[in-house]
């Protein structure tokens, strides 16, 4: 190998190294953009983790304890807090935190509870005096506050602060995409031999793919998602599901990377076969 060939080879390897880093940075930025900073993704993870069903168990106990203290039956109190109530409140809370919508109407929810409790009192033959009405409204507000406190997690407040950097992350994605394209175009000029710059593509894509394999293995191997000790349990399962979704992003990124690797490997094999055939004929 001549000195010029060595320089070109070193330049190819160096560019491939930087390309793999830029690709990994691009993949990570896109994953963050579509998961950490995406309220609709968070809502989807709420649904997949059965957050509403798990939360209903905790809130049923709270509501029933309120009912027992006020002389209201368990069945009546249980009807006031269903998984659908929790799902609507959680989704509204997330959207409000991220500034997407006005959030869940807890006042309307309190009014709904009050009407149900008032109907129950009438059916029981209780005279609706001013004191009784005040007590019913107070109980309704207490239940609404319990739901509000449950779904207003500080986790989403932190994410909402990170959400302010959406534009900066978008610029980073655009910059990394530009750098990747520049190197992809530059490699054939640095080393004009097809097999050499194809090898450069293989090194870069292989390095990025290897990182996308190692990260999920490391996360699952350390058991981070199963060692979380977040209370209540519904939030613990939601955060675990959320982390799994983020890690799955790297696995999904393997699809285009492996496809490109297969294409490059095919071209490399075809060139190698043609070269060997030409050598044998001579």
C-alpha positions in Angstrom: 0.0 0.0 0.0 1.4 3.3 -1.1 1.7 6.4 1.2 -1.2 8.1 -0.6 -3.3 5.0 -0.2 -2.5 4.8 3.5 -3.5 8.5 3.9 -6.8 7.9 2.1 -7.5 4.8 4.2 -6.8 6.7 7.4 -9.0 9.5 6.3 -11.8 7.0 5.4 -11.6 5.4 8.8 -11.6 8.8 10.6 -14.6 10.0 8.6 -16.4 6.7 9.3 -15.7 7.1 13.0 -17.2 10.7 13.0 -20.1 9.5 10.9 -21.0 6.8 13.4 -20.9 9.3 16.2 -23.0 11.8 14.3 -25.5 9.0 13.4 -25.7 7.9 17.1 -26.2 11.5 18.1 -28.9 11.9 15.5 -30.7 8.8 16.5 -30.6 9.8 20.2 -31.9 13.3 19.4 -34.8 11.9 17.4 -35.6 9.4 20.2 -35.7 12.2 22.8 -37.7 14.5 20.5 -40.3 11.8 20.0 -40.4 10.5 23.5 -39.3 12.8 26.3 -40.6 16.0 24.6 -43.7 14.5 23.1 -46.9 14.7 25.3 -48.8 12.4 22.9 -46.2 9.8 23.3 -46.5 10.1 27.1 -50.2 9.7 26.9 -49.8 6.6 24.7 -47.5 5.1 27.4 -50.1 5.9 30.0 -52.5 3.7 28.1 -50.0 0.9 27.4 -48.9 0.7 31.0 -52.6 0.4 32.2 -51.9 3.4 34.4 -55.7 4.2 34.8 -56.6 0.7 35.9 -53.7 0.5 38.4 -54.5 4.0 39.7 -58.2 3.1 40.1 -57.2 0.6 42.8 -55.5 3.2 44.9 -58.1 5.9 44.4 -61.0 3.5 45.1 -59.6 3.0 48.6 -59.3 6.8 49.1 -62.8 7.5 47.8 -64.3 4.6 49.8 -62.7 5.9 53.0 -64.2 9.3 52.3 -67.5 7.7 51.8 -67.3 5.6 54.9 -66.6 8.7 56.9 -69.6 10.4 55.4 -72.0 7.5 55.5 -72.0 6.9 51.7 -72.0 3.3 50.4 -68.9 1.8 48.8 -70.7 1.2 45.6 -71.7 4.8 45.2 -68.2 6.1 45.9 -66.7 3.5 43.6 -68.8 4.7 40.7 -67.3 8.2 41.1 -63.7 7.1 40.2 -63.4 4.9 37.2 -60.4 4.2 35.0 -61.9 6.5 32.4 -62.1 9.4 34.9 -58.4 8.8 35.7 -57.4 8.5 32.0 -59.1 11.7 31.1 -57.7 13.6 34.1 -54.1 12.3 33.5 -54.3 13.1 29.8 -55.6 16.6 30.5 -52.9 17.2 33.2 -50.1 16.2 30.8 -51.5 18.4 27.9 -51.8 21.3 30.3 -48.3 20.8 31.7 -46.9 20.9 28.2 -49.1 23.9 27.2 -51.0 22.0 24.5 -54.5 22.5 26.0 -56.3 23.9 29.0 -56.2 20.6 30.9 -58.9 18.6 32.7 -61.9 20.4 34.2 -61.7 19.3 37.8 -64.5 21.8 38.7 -66.9 20.0 36.3 -65.8 16.7 37.8 -66.5 18.0 41.3 -70.0 19.1 40.1 -70.6 15.6 38.7 -69.7 14.0 42.0 -71.9 16.5 43.9 -74.9 15.7 41.7 -74.4 11.9 42.2 -74.0 12.3 46.0 -77.1 14.6 46.2 -79.2 12.1 44.2 -78.0 9.3 46.6 -79.0 11.4 49.6 -82.5 12.1 48.1 -83.0 8.4 47.4 -82.0 7.6 51.0 -84.7 10.0 52.2 -82.2 12.5 53.6 -83.6 16.0 53.7 -81.2 18.4 51.8 -80.7 21.1 54.3 -78.1 23.9 53.9 -75.6 21.9 56.1 -76.1 18.7 54.2 -75.6 20.5 50.9 -72.5 22.1 52.2 -71.2 18.7 53.4 -71.9 17.1 50.0 -70.1 19.9 48.1 -67.2 19.6 50.5 -67.0 15.9 49.9 -67.2 16.4 46.2 -64.3 18.9 46.3 -62.3 16.6 48.5 -62.7 13.7 45.9 -61.8 16.0 43.0 -58.7 17.3 44.9 -57.6 13.6 45.5 -57.7 12.9 41.8 -55.9 16.2 41.0 -53.1 15.4 43.4 -52.8 11.9 42.1 -52.4 12.8 38.4 -50.4 16.0 38.9 -47.0 14.4 39.0 -43.8 16.5 39.4 -42.3 14.3 36.7 -44.3 16.1 34.1 -43.4 19.5 35.5 -39.7 18.6 34.9 -40.4 17.5 31.4 -42.4 20.6 30.7 -39.2 22.6 31.6 -37.2 20.5 29.2 -39.9 21.0 26.6 -38.7 24.6 26.3 -35.6 23.3 24.5 -37.6 21.8 21.6 -36.2 24.4 19.1 -32.7 23.8 20.3 -33.1 20.0 19.8 -34.7 20.5 16.4 -31.6 22.6 15.4 -29.3 19.8 16.7 -31.2 17.3 14.6 -30.9 19.5 11.5 -27.1 20.0 12.2 -26.4 16.4 12.8 -28.4 15.4 9.7 -26.3 17.9 7.6 -23.0 16.6 9.0 -24.0 13.0 8.2 -24.9 13.9 4.6 -21.7 15.9 4.2 -19.6 12.9 5.3 -21.6 10.5 3.2 -20.9 12.7 0.2 -17.3 13.3 1.2 -16.2 9.7 1.6 -16.3 8.9 -2.2 -14.1 11.9 -2.9 -11.6 11.0 -0.2 -11.2 7.5 -1.5 -12.4 7.1 -5.1 -12.1 3.3 -5.0 -15.6 1.9 -4.7 -14.6 -0.8 -2.3 -12.9 1.6 0.0 -15.7 4.2 0.4 -18.2 1.3 0.7 -16.0 0.0 3.5 -16.2 3.4 5.1 -20.0 3.2 5.0 -19.9 -0.2 6.5 -17.6 0.9 9.3 -19.9 3.9 10.1 -23.2 2.0 9.9 -21.7 -0.9 11.8 -20.5 1.3 14.6 -23.8 3.0 15.0 -25.7 -0.3 14.8 -23.4 -1.8 17.4 -24.1 1.1 19.8 -27.9 0.7 19.2 -27.5 -2.9 20.2 -25.3 -2.3 23.2 -27.6 0.4 24.8 -30.7 -1.8 25.0 -28.6 -4.7 26.3 -27.0 -2.5 28.9 -30.4 -1.1 30.1 -32.1 -4.5 30.3 -28.9 -6.1 31.7 -28.6 -3.7 34.6 -32.3 -4.1 35.3 -32.9 -0.3 35.6 -36.5 -0.6 34.5 -37.3 -3.3 37.1 -35.5 -1.7 40.0 -37.5 1.5 40.1 -39.0 2.2 43.5 -41.5 4.9 42.6 -44.7 5.2 44.4 -47.6 4.7 43.8 -47.3 1.5 41.8 -49.2 2.9 38.9 -46.5 5.5 38.3 -43.7 2.9 38.8 -45.2 0.8 36.0 -45.7 3.9 33.8 -42.1 5.1 34.1 -40.9 1.5 33.5 -43.0 1.4 30.3 -41.8 4.8 29.3 -38.1 3.7 29.6 -38.8 0.6 27.7 -40.3 2.8 24.9 -37.2 5.0 24.8 -34.9 1.9 24.6 -37.1 0.4 21.9 -36.3 3.5 19.8 -32.7 2.3 19.4 -34.0 -1.1 18.4 -36.2 0.5 15.8 -33.2 2.5 14.5 -31.5 -0.7 13.7 -33.9 -1.4 10.9 -32.6 1.3 8.5 -29.0 0.8 9.6 -29.1 -2.9 9.0 -30.8 -2.3 5.6 -28.0 0.1 4.6 -25.4 -2.4 5.9 -26.9 -5.2 3.8 -26.9 -3.0 0.6 -23.3 -2.0 1.2 -22.3 -5.6 1.9 -24.0 -6.7 -1.3 -22.2 -4.1 -3.4 -18.9 -5.1 -1.7 -19.5 -8.8 -2.4 -20.4 -8.1 -6.0 -17.3 -6.0 -6.5 -15.2 -8.7 -4.9 -16.7 -11.4 -7.1 -16.1 -9.4 -10.2 -12.5 -8.7 -9.3 -11.8 -12.4 -8.6 -13.5 -13.4 -11.9 -11.5 -10.8 -13.8 -8.3 -12.0 -12.1 -9.0 -15.7 -13.0 -9.7 -14.8 -16.7 -6.4 -13.0 -16.9 
